[in-house]
Structure formats: C-alpha cells, structure tokens
Amino acid sequence: MDFWDVLWTVLGAGLILLMLVDVFYTLLYPLGSGPVCRTIMRGCWQLTRLSRGGASSIAAPVAMAAVIFAWAAMAVLGWALLYLPHLPEGFIYGDGIPRQADFLEAVYLSMVTLSTVGFGEVVAGHPLLRLVSASEAVTGFGLLTATVSWILQMYPALNRRRALAHQLNLFREAASPGDHFSMGPSHAAGLLEALAGSVAAVSIDLLAFHETYYFHEVEPRGSLPAIVTYAEELASEAQDSGHPDLQFAGRMLEAALDDLAKVLRGRFGHAGTTSSEVFEHYSTHHRHRRSGGATTD
C-alpha cells in the first residue's frame, strides 16, 4: 500500500469511528449526545432564530433528519475509503460488470453493503475484506434499528412536557382569581406534589433526550417555556400559606423547578443566577406564535 492508500484507510476508519461514537453518545449513553448530533441540532436551532422563529416548529424534525443523514453519510464514506485502495483486485466481479477503481465505485459498494441490499454483482474476494463488508452490513442494520428507536423515544418525552404545560394552564384557568388554593389545603398539596413529579420528569427527559429541547411548540398552551413561571408563583404562594402540607408541597415544587433551571443553565446555556431569570431566558429563546402569526418574546 502506498501513502495514499494508507491515508484513505486512516480517514475511512476515522469517519466510521466518529459515526459510532456519535451514535453511542446520542442513543445509548443516558446523559449525553454526540458531537455531530449536538452541532447539527444547535445549528438548525440558531438558523431558525434568524428568521425570528418563523421556522422553529420544523427545526428539530429537520435537524433529526439531518443527523440521521450525517450518520449514514459518514458510514458510507468511511467504508468506501476502506474499499478504495483494494479496488478492483480485492473484489470479484460478475460477468459483464466493468472493473472500476474509482471513488464512485467504492461509494456504490459501500451503499449496497450498508443498506444490506447485496446485489451480488461485486463481492469482496479477500478474506479480510469479506469481514469488513460483513461488519458494514451489520452496522447498517443496527443503525436503521437505532434511528427508528431514537425517533420513537423522542415523542413520549415531548408528550410529558406538553402534558405538564397543559396541567399548569388548566390549574391557572380553574383557580380562583387571587387565590390559587381556594380548595382544601390537602387537596391542593396533592396537586402541587403531582406537578413537582411532572417537573422532575421533564428535567430527566432533557438530560436523557437532549434533542427534545429543540422542539418548539406552535401553540402556547402546550409550551412549557410560556407557562413555567406560573409554576414558580404556585410554589411561592404555597410556601407562604399557613398549612404544613401545602408548605411542604410548595417546597417540593420549588426544588423541582430549581433542578429544571440547573439543567437549562448547565446543558443549554441559559443565562441567569436565579431560577426565575433562567426561566425568563428560556421563554425568550422559545418564542411562541399567536393566532395572528405574530411572535412573542
């Protein structure tokens, strides 16, 4: 192998390794996301902010599609670079198939193998190349399964966040003006404890499914950034009450909100020294459309 063959092999192995690392940290590691996935998600989010939120509702789905395409592209190109130095001598060609040794031929072989189509007109002849192509086929099948699972995992987490926002909106609509806890204190305490559990679940979802942060809700009623400050009001009012159960529930809700603020500050860079400031910054960066098409900051 000459210098260029070694270079293509090293570059190909590096691309494959980068793809595997990114998939591992995004899909398997419970509290992280890969560098490629994180860069694409943030990049799409920043681009939609330049349009003043006009395309925010599609930013995350488009970014997820871009991440999946990037994984597939890295895999295809990585294995193509591994095959390139061995074309055409390392492969067996069927009758009537031209023997080519260019990059497009290597990409074609890689795509056919990764997709597990396996037309069979060109197959690896060297034992080591046969192991490499088999490994690519296994990786392609695993990548397909992993991306489907990734998509299916996103939406339960999003639904939990939307459900919390709906709960807070329903509480605000049902509460008496000027007195959020006009019902019995024990009943109100139970409601606040349930809200605290929902807030904690959203914090865990943001840590485990980093990508869900970038999903923008078109309707403010289902948007947590638009209503999260109301949860702070409930926690503060409960702690100022004279009922021990209600005070305890208020402290629970406040602690859950503080944890959520820490996640938003530490993982997503929201500014603020207090939870209220972090939530205000969070709301500002997730602009919400009104019925007339305007956005609110």
BALUM-38260 format. One record per residue (C-alpha): x, y, z. Coordinates in nm, 2 decimals, m for minus. Layout:
x,y,z
X,Y,Z
...
//
This chain:
x,y,z
0.00,0.00,0.00
0.13,0.34,m0.09
0.09,0.67,0.10
m0.25,0.75,m0.05
m0.39,0.40,0.03
m0.28,0.44,0.39
m0.43,0.79,0.40
m0.77,0.67,0.27
m0.77,0.38,0.51
m0.70,0.60,0.81
m0.96,0.86,0.70
m1.22,0.59,0.65
m1.16,0.43,0.98
m1.18,0.78,1.15
m1.51,0.85,0.99
m1.65,0.52,1.10
m1.52,0.57,1.45
m1.67,0.92,1.46
m2.01,0.78,1.35
m2.00,0.50,1.61
m1.91,0.74,1.89
m2.18,0.99,1.79
m2.44,0.71,1.78
m2.33,0.57,2.11
m2.34,0.90,2.30
m2.67,1.01,2.13
m2.87,0.68,2.16
m2.70,0.47,2.42
m2.53,0.69,2.67
m2.81,0.80,2.91
m2.69,1.16,2.98
m2.53,1.28,2.67
m2.54,1.35,2.29
m2.27,1.30,2.03
m2.07,1.60,1.89
m2.21,1.57,1.54
m2.57,1.54,1.67
m2.53,1.83,1.91
m2.37,2.05,1.64
m2.64,1.99,1.39
m2.93,2.04,1.64
m2.78,2.37,1.77
m2.70,2.48,1.41
m3.06,2.43,1.29
m3.19,2.60,1.60
m2.97,2.91,1.55
m3.08,2.93,1.18
m3.45,2.93,1.28
m3.38,3.21,1.53
m3.25,3.43,1.25
m3.60,3.40,1.09
m3.75,3.53,1.42
m3.90,3.19,1.49
m4.08,3.15,1.16
m3.95,2.80,1.10
m3.89,2.70,1.47
m4.16,2.44,1.46
m3.98,2.23,1.20
m3.63,2.30,1.32
m3.60,1.99,1.54
m3.76,1.74,1.30
m3.54,1.87,1.01
m3.23,1.86,1.24
m3.31,1.49,1.34
m3.34,1.40,0.97
m3.00,1.58,0.91
m2.84,1.39,1.20
m2.96,1.05,1.06
m2.84,1.15,0.71
m2.50,1.25,0.86
m2.46,0.92,1.03
m2.54,0.73,0.71
m2.31,0.95,0.51
m2.02,0.90,0.75
m2.07,0.53,0.74
m2.10,0.51,0.36
m1.79,0.74,0.30
m1.59,0.57,0.57
m1.63,0.22,0.44
m1.59,0.35,0.08
m1.25,0.48,0.17
m1.16,0.15,0.32
m1.26,m0.03,0.00
m1.09,0.22,m0.24
m0.73,0.10,m0.20
m0.84,m0.25,m0.28
m1.03,m0.19,m0.60
m1.06,m0.38,m0.82
m0.81,m0.65,m0.72
m0.97,m0.73,m0.39
m1.32,m0.79,m0.53
m1.48,m1.05,m0.75
m1.69,m0.91,m1.04
m1.98,m1.08,m1.21
m1.99,m1.15,m1.58
m2.04,m0.83,m1.78
m1.97,m0.60,m1.48
m1.69,m0.34,m1.57
m1.39,m0.35,m1.33
m1.35,0.01,m1.20
m1.12,0.15,m0.93
m1.26,0.50,m0.88
m1.42,0.66,m0.57
m1.78,0.63,m0.71
m1.74,0.26,m0.74
m1.63,0.24,m0.38
m1.93,0.45,m0.27
m2.16,0.23,m0.46
m2.02,m0.08,m0.30
m2.05,0.08,0.04
m2.41,0.19,m0.01
m2.52,m0.15,m0.13
m2.35,m0.32,0.17
m2.47,m0.08,0.43
m2.83,m0.10,0.31
m2.80,m0.48,0.32
m2.93,m0.49,m0.04
m2.64,m0.70,m0.16
m2.70,m0.72,m0.54
m2.41,m0.97,m0.56
m2.26,m0.85,m0.89
m1.95,m0.73,m0.70
m1.84,m0.91,m0.38
m1.53,m0.90,m0.17
m1.27,m1.16,m0.25
m1.00,m1.12,0.01
m1.09,m1.28,0.35
m1.03,m0.96,0.54
m1.24,m0.75,0.30
m1.52,m1.00,0.34
m1.51,m0.95,0.72
m1.51,m0.57,0.67
m1.81,m0.58,0.43
m2.00,m0.81,0.67
m1.93,m0.57,0.96
m2.07,m0.28,0.75
m2.39,m0.48,0.68
m2.43,m0.55,1.05
m2.37,m0.18,1.13
m2.62,m0.07,0.87
m2.89,m0.29,1.01
m2.81,m0.17,1.36
m2.81,0.19,1.25
m3.15,0.15,1.10
m3.29,0.00,1.41
m3.13,0.25,1.64
m3.26,0.55,1.44
m3.62,0.42,1.45
m3.59,0.36,1.82
m3.45,0.72,1.86
m3.75,0.87,1.69
m3.99,0.66,1.89
m3.83,0.77,2.22
m3.85,1.14,2.14
m4.22,1.17,2.13
m4.31,1.02,2.48
m4.07,1.27,2.63
m4.22,1.56,2.43
m4.57,1.45,2.54
m4.47,1.46,2.90
m4.35,1.81,2.86
m4.67,1.92,2.68
m4.88,1.74,2.94
m4.71,1.95,3.22
m4.78,2.27,3.03
m5.14,2.17,2.98
m5.17,2.09,3.36
m5.04,2.43,3.45
m5.27,2.60,3.21
m5.57,2.41,3.35
m5.47,2.49,3.70
m5.45,2.86,3.62
m5.79,2.86,3.45
m5.96,2.66,3.73
m5.81,2.86,4.02
m6.00,3.14,4.18
m5.87,3.49,4.10
m5.63,3.60,4.36
m5.64,3.27,4.55
m5.49,2.97,4.38
m5.57,2.73,4.67
m5.93,2.80,4.74
m5.99,2.43,4.75
m5.89,2.22,5.06
m5.52,2.26,5.15
m5.46,1.88,5.15
m5.61,1.85,4.80
m5.41,2.15,4.68
m5.09,1.99,4.83
m5.16,1.67,4.64
m5.19,1.87,4.31
m4.87,2.05,4.37
m4.68,1.73,4.45
m4.81,1.58,4.13
m4.68,1.89,3.94
m4.35,1.86,4.12
m4.32,1.50,3.99
m4.41,1.61,3.64
m4.14,1.89,3.65
m3.88,1.63,3.77
m3.98,1.40,3.48
m3.92,1.68,3.23
m3.58,1.76,3.38
m3.48,1.39,3.34
m3.61,1.39,2.98
m3.40,1.69,2.90
m3.09,1.52,3.03
m3.16,1.18,2.87
m3.31,1.32,2.54
m3.11,1.63,2.48
m3.27,1.67,2.14
m3.62,1.73,2.28
m3.51,2.07,2.40
m3.51,2.20,2.04
m3.87,2.11,1.97
m4.07,2.43,1.95
m4.44,2.43,2.04
m4.65,2.63,1.80
m4.94,2.65,2.05
m4.85,2.84,2.37
m5.10,2.62,2.56
m4.87,2.32,2.51
m4.55,2.51,2.56
m4.36,2.48,2.89
m4.15,2.79,2.84
m4.47,3.00,2.81
m4.61,2.88,3.15
m4.32,2.76,3.36
m4.31,3.09,3.56
m4.66,3.03,3.67
m4.54,2.71,3.85
m4.30,2.94,4.04
m4.59,3.15,4.16
m4.77,2.84,4.28
m4.47,2.72,4.47
m4.42,3.07,4.63
m4.78,3.11,4.73
m4.79,2.76,4.88
m4.49,2.82,5.10
m4.65,3.14,5.22
m4.96,2.96,5.33
m5.02,2.85,5.69
m5.08,2.49,5.61
m4.79,2.24,5.67
m4.89,2.00,5.39
m4.92,2.29,5.14
m4.59,2.44,5.25
m4.42,2.11,5.21
m4.57,2.06,4.86
m4.46,2.41,4.77
m4.10,2.33,4.88
m4.11,2.02,4.66
m4.23,2.21,4.36
m3.97,2.48,4.41
m3.69,2.22,4.44
m3.81,2.05,4.12
m3.82,2.39,3.94
m3.47,2.47,4.07
m3.34,2.13,3.93
m3.51,2.22,3.59
m3.34,2.56,3.59
m3.00,2.39,3.66
m3.05,2.16,3.36
m3.14,2.46,3.14
m2.85,2.66,3.26
m2.59,2.38,3.26
m2.68,2.19,2.95
m2.83,2.46,2.72
m2.65,2.77,2.83
m2.95,2.98,2.96
m2.83,3.29,3.15
m2.94,3.37,3.50
m2.83,3.34,3.86
m3.18,3.26,3.99
m3.44,3.01,3.86
m3.67,3.30,3.76
m3.40,3.46,3.54
m3.32,3.12,3.38
m3.69,3.06,3.30
m3.73,3.41,3.16
m3.43,3.35,2.93
m3.58,3.01,2.84
m3.91,3.17,2.74
m3.73,3.44,2.54
m3.54,3.18,2.33
m3.86,2.98,2.27
m4.07,3.24,2.10
m4.44,3.15,2.07
m4.68,3.23,1.79
m5.01,3.39,1.84
m5.32,3.33,1.63
m5.24,3.63,1.42
m4.90,3.49,1.32
m4.70,3.73,1.55
m4.44,3.60,1.79
m4.39,3.69,2.15
m4.06,3.71,2.32
//
